[in-house]
Amino acid sequence: MTSQTKGALLASALILLPFAGQAQDSLVFATTNPEQVPLNQGFLIPWAEKINATAAGAVEIDIRHGPMLANHSNFYDRVVDDVVQISWGLTVFNPGRFPRTLVSTLPFMVESSRQGSLALCRMYENGDFAAEFGDIVPLLFAEFPQASLHLNDAELSGFEDVAGKKIITSSPAAAAIVGANGGAPLSFTITEQYEALQRGAADGTILNFTAFPAFRLHEVTTTHLVAPLGGAMGMVFMARDKWEALSPEAQAAIMAHSGCEASQRFGAFVDEWEKGAMAMVAGQEGHTVAHASPEAVEALIEKLAPGIEAGFAKRVPGGAELIARFKEELEAAE
């Protein structure tokens, strides 16, 4: 073998070796949202950066934004198919896969995202969602704020104002509230809502305020009634087989910034995000934001809560026990 050949082989071998300081594992994290969204800037990007700093090369979170790698509908499949290794997603957009987690969508129960996020994480640790999480390992939970009622170019002083109107809902509980007040519940994804409201295919939506800046929904709504009409569970997660293949050092670095304490901080961030988004909407010209009176909310609870809970218990295996556990953990979180 000539010295030239030896040199070429040595150079090729060096190219294949890891660079000094390169992470043993690189995990692509799909946020599913544009980079500038407050969820990314305020929490998910700093979360990934803290893990990378703690890991010191044992693992690297490679964060990617936008819907190209994963979106609001396919986030679960992208993770289990190893297109991405970590993703953010709301289980309400994949209800057939996560029916037990939809306990998070029930209205009238959750007082804050911080409280709800901690409660959901503790339920996961207790095994309440095990039947749906066999293929994944959740890292963070976030209970999104209670959804409010929003109409486009229509009077809105009480729940009765949805009568005869088409209202976008994302859960059976929200649909029941609309139907009980004479409205027609509709189903549109979050990315479809702007066009539906703009074109008059829908007259309003039940949604929390955090979605308004990113999806510009303040441009196609005018009146808003703040009320506890149900939340939604979001999570950051990875595939179980990918998690188990990580080194102990990589797992430790990730878990140092994950779990229930981190989920509680995540929820506190979401609470502040909701306040800021509501203030932004309220400051728009031509918008009115009112709060449902305690008496109106109590009347709605008396009228609808038993039926909504009974419906959930009927649809979801072990649903009654899940509701009871959620209430227990919410109380403990307070």
C-alpha positions in Angstrom: 0.0 0.0 0.0 1.5 3.3 -1.0 1.9 6.2 1.4 -0.7 8.1 -0.7 -3.3 5.4 -0.3 -2.6 5.1 3.5 -3.0 8.9 3.8 -6.3 8.8 1.9 -7.7 6.0 4.1 -6.6 7.8 7.3 -8.3 11.0 6.1 -11.5 9.1 5.4 -11.5 7.4 8.8 -11.0 10.8 10.5 -14.0 12.2 8.6 -16.2 9.4 10.0 -15.1 10.0 13.6 -17.2 12.4 15.8 -15.8 15.9 16.2 -14.5 16.7 19.6 -17.4 17.9 21.8 -20.1 16.7 19.4 -23.2 15.4 21.1 -23.6 11.6 21.3 -27.3 12.0 20.4 -29.0 14.7 18.4 -32.7 14.9 18.9 -34.8 17.0 16.4 -37.5 18.9 18.4 -40.5 20.1 16.3 -42.4 23.0 17.9 -45.0 22.9 15.1 -45.3 26.7 15.4 -43.6 29.7 13.8 -40.4 30.7 15.6 -41.8 34.0 16.9 -44.8 32.5 18.7 -44.6 33.3 22.4 -44.8 29.6 23.3 -41.5 29.1 21.5 -39.7 32.3 22.5 -40.9 32.3 26.1 -40.6 28.6 27.0 -39.7 25.9 24.5 -36.5 27.5 23.1 -35.2 28.2 26.6 -36.1 24.7 27.7 -34.1 23.1 24.9 -31.2 25.5 25.6 -31.1 24.5 29.3 -31.0 20.8 28.4 -28.2 21.4 26.0 -26.2 23.3 28.6 -26.8 20.7 31.3 -26.0 17.8 28.9 -22.5 19.1 28.0 -22.4 17.0 24.9 -24.3 13.9 26.1 -27.3 15.0 24.0 -28.3 17.9 21.9 -31.8 19.2 21.3 -32.0 20.5 17.7 -35.1 22.7 17.7 -37.0 23.2 14.5 -40.0 25.6 14.0 -42.9 25.7 11.6 -45.2 23.0 10.2 -42.8 21.4 7.7 -41.5 18.5 9.8 -44.6 18.2 12.1 -47.9 20.1 12.5 -50.8 20.4 14.8 -52.4 17.2 13.3 -49.6 14.8 12.6 -47.2 15.5 15.5 -47.7 12.1 17.1 -47.1 10.2 13.9 -44.0 12.2 13.1 -42.5 11.2 16.5 -43.3 7.5 16.5 -42.1 7.3 12.8 -38.8 8.9 13.9 -39.2 11.9 11.5 -38.6 14.0 14.5 -37.6 12.8 18.0 -39.4 15.3 20.2 -42.6 17.3 19.5 -45.0 19.6 21.0 -48.7 19.0 20.5 -52.2 19.4 21.8 -54.0 16.1 22.4 -57.4 17.7 21.6 -56.3 17.7 17.9 -55.8 13.9 18.0 -58.7 12.9 20.2 -59.1 9.4 18.9 -55.6 8.6 20.1 -55.8 10.3 23.5 -59.4 10.1 24.7 -58.4 9.8 28.4 -56.4 13.0 28.3 -59.6 14.9 27.2 -60.5 15.1 30.8 -58.5 18.2 30.6 -61.1 19.7 28.2 -64.0 19.5 30.7 -65.3 23.0 31.7 -65.8 24.6 35.1 -63.0 22.8 37.0 -59.6 24.3 36.3 -58.7 27.7 37.8 -55.2 28.2 36.3 -52.9 26.6 33.9 -50.3 26.2 36.6 -52.7 24.2 38.7 -54.0 22.1 35.7 -50.5 21.4 34.4 -49.3 20.0 37.7 -52.5 18.0 38.1 -52.1 16.4 34.7 -48.5 15.5 35.3 -49.4 13.9 38.6 -52.1 11.9 36.9 -49.5 10.7 34.4 -47.2 9.7 37.1 -50.0 7.8 38.8 -50.6 5.8 35.6 -54.0 7.4 34.7 -52.9 7.9 31.0 -50.8 4.7 30.7 -53.2 3.1 28.2 -52.5 5.9 25.7 -48.9 6.6 26.4 -47.4 3.1 25.8 -45.3 4.3 22.8 -44.3 7.7 24.1 -42.6 9.3 27.1 -44.1 12.7 28.0 -41.5 15.3 29.2 -43.7 18.3 29.9 -47.4 18.9 30.4 -49.4 22.1 30.0 -53.1 22.6 30.7 -54.1 25.4 28.4 -56.4 28.1 29.9 -60.1 27.8 30.0 -61.6 28.7 26.6 -63.8 31.8 26.3 -66.6 32.6 23.8 -65.9 34.9 20.9 -68.2 36.2 18.2 -67.6 38.1 15.0 -69.6 41.3 14.5 -72.4 40.3 16.9 -73.6 41.2 20.3 -72.4 39.1 23.1 -73.5 39.7 26.7 -74.4 36.2 27.7 -74.3 32.6 26.7 -77.8 32.9 25.2 -76.3 35.0 22.4 -75.0 31.9 20.6 -78.6 30.9 19.8 -78.9 30.4 16.0 -75.2 30.9 15.5 -72.5 28.5 14.2 -69.7 28.2 16.8 -66.4 26.4 16.3 -65.7 24.0 19.2 -62.8 21.5 19.8 -64.3 19.2 22.4 -67.6 17.4 23.1 -68.0 19.6 26.3 -67.7 22.8 24.3 -70.1 21.4 21.7 -72.6 20.6 24.5 -72.4 24.1 25.8 -73.1 25.6 22.4 -76.0 23.1 21.7 -77.6 23.7 25.0 -77.8 27.4 24.3 -79.3 27.0 20.8 -76.2 27.2 18.7 -74.7 24.8 16.2 -71.3 23.5 17.0 -68.8 23.2 14.2 -65.4 21.5 13.9 -62.5 23.4 12.3 -58.8 23.0 13.0 -56.9 25.9 14.6 -55.3 26.7 11.2 -58.8 26.8 9.5 -60.6 29.0 12.0 -59.5 32.4 10.5 -60.9 31.6 7.1 -64.1 30.1 8.5 -64.8 33.2 10.6 -63.7 35.6 7.8 -66.1 34.0 5.2 -69.0 33.5 7.6 -68.8 29.7 7.6 -68.6 30.2 11.4 -70.1 33.0 13.5 -67.8 32.5 16.5 -65.4 30.2 18.3 -64.8 28.8 21.8 -61.0 29.2 22.4 -58.5 30.6 24.8 -56.8 33.9 24.1 -53.3 32.5 23.6 -54.2 31.4 20.1 -55.3 34.9 19.0 -51.9 36.6 18.2 -50.4 33.7 16.3 -53.5 33.0 14.2 -54.7 36.6 14.0 -58.1 35.7 15.2 -58.6 39.2 16.6 -59.0 40.3 13.0 -62.1 38.1 12.5 -63.8 38.4 16.0 -65.1 41.5 17.8 -66.9 40.5 21.0 -65.5 38.2 23.7 -67.1 36.7 26.8 -64.5 35.3 29.3 -65.8 32.1 31.0 -64.5 28.7 32.1 -65.6 26.7 29.1 -62.9 24.1 29.1 -59.2 23.8 28.5 -56.9 21.4 26.6 -53.8 19.4 27.3 -50.5 20.1 25.5 -47.4 18.1 25.9 -43.7 17.8 24.9 -42.9 14.1 24.3 -40.6 11.6 22.6 -41.0 8.0 21.4 -40.3 5.5 24.1 -37.9 3.4 22.1 -35.9 6.5 21.3 -35.9 7.5 25.0 -34.7 4.1 26.1 -31.9 4.2 23.6 -30.5 7.4 25.1 -27.5 7.2 27.5 -28.1 7.6 31.2 -26.3 11.0 31.0 -28.6 12.2 28.2 -31.8 11.0 30.1 -30.6 12.7 33.2 -30.0 16.0 31.4 -33.4 16.0 29.8 -35.2 15.1 33.1 -33.4 17.8 35.0 -35.7 20.2 33.1 -38.8 18.1 32.7 -41.4 16.4 34.9 -43.9 17.9 37.3 -42.0 20.8 38.7 -41.1 21.9 35.1 -44.7 21.4 34.0 -45.9 23.6 36.8 -43.5 26.3 35.6 -44.8 25.7 32.1 -48.3 26.3 33.3 -47.4 29.5 35.1 -45.8 30.8 31.8 -49.1 29.9 30.0 -51.1 31.8 32.6 -49.1 35.0 31.9 -49.3 34.4 28.1 -53.1 34.2 28.4 -53.2 37.5 30.3 -51.0 39.2 27.8 -53.0 37.9 24.8 -56.3 38.9 26.4 -55.0 42.4 27.0 -53.8 42.6 23.4 -57.3 41.6 22.1 -59.0 44.0 24.5 -56.8 46.9 23.2 -57.9 46.4 19.6 -60.2 49.0 18.2 -63.8 47.9 18.0 -63.4 45.0 20.4 -65.3 44.4 23.7 -64.2 41.9 26.4 -66.7 41.1 29.1 -66.5 38.6 31.9 -69.4 36.2 32.6 -70.9 36.9 36.0 -70.4 34.3 38.8 -74.2 33.9 38.8 -74.3 33.1 35.0 -71.4 30.6 35.4 -73.1 28.9 38.3 -76.3 28.6 36.4 -74.4 27.1 33.5 -72.7 24.6 35.8 -76.0 23.6 37.4 -77.6 23.1 34.0 -74.8 21.4 32.1 -72.0 20.0 34.3 -73.8 16.8 35.3 -74.6 15.9 31.7 -71.1 16.8 30.4 -69.5 14.7 33.0 -71.9 11.8 32.4 -71.2 12.0 28.7 -67.4 11.8 29.3 -67.8 8.9 31.6 -69.9 7.1 29.0 -67.5 7.8 26.1 -64.2 7.1 27.8 -63.3 3.8 29.6 -62.9 4.6 33.3 -64.1 8.1 32.6 -65.9 8.7 35.9 -62.7 7.6 37.8 -60.6 10.0 35.6 -62.9 12.9 36.5 -62.7 12.1 40.2 -58.8 11.8 39.9 -58.6 15.1 38.0 -60.6 16.9 40.7 -58.5 15.4 43.4 -55.2 16.5 41.8 -56.6 20.0 41.0 -57.5 20.4 44.6 -54.1 19.2 45.7 -52.3 21.5 43.2 -54.0 24.5 44.7 
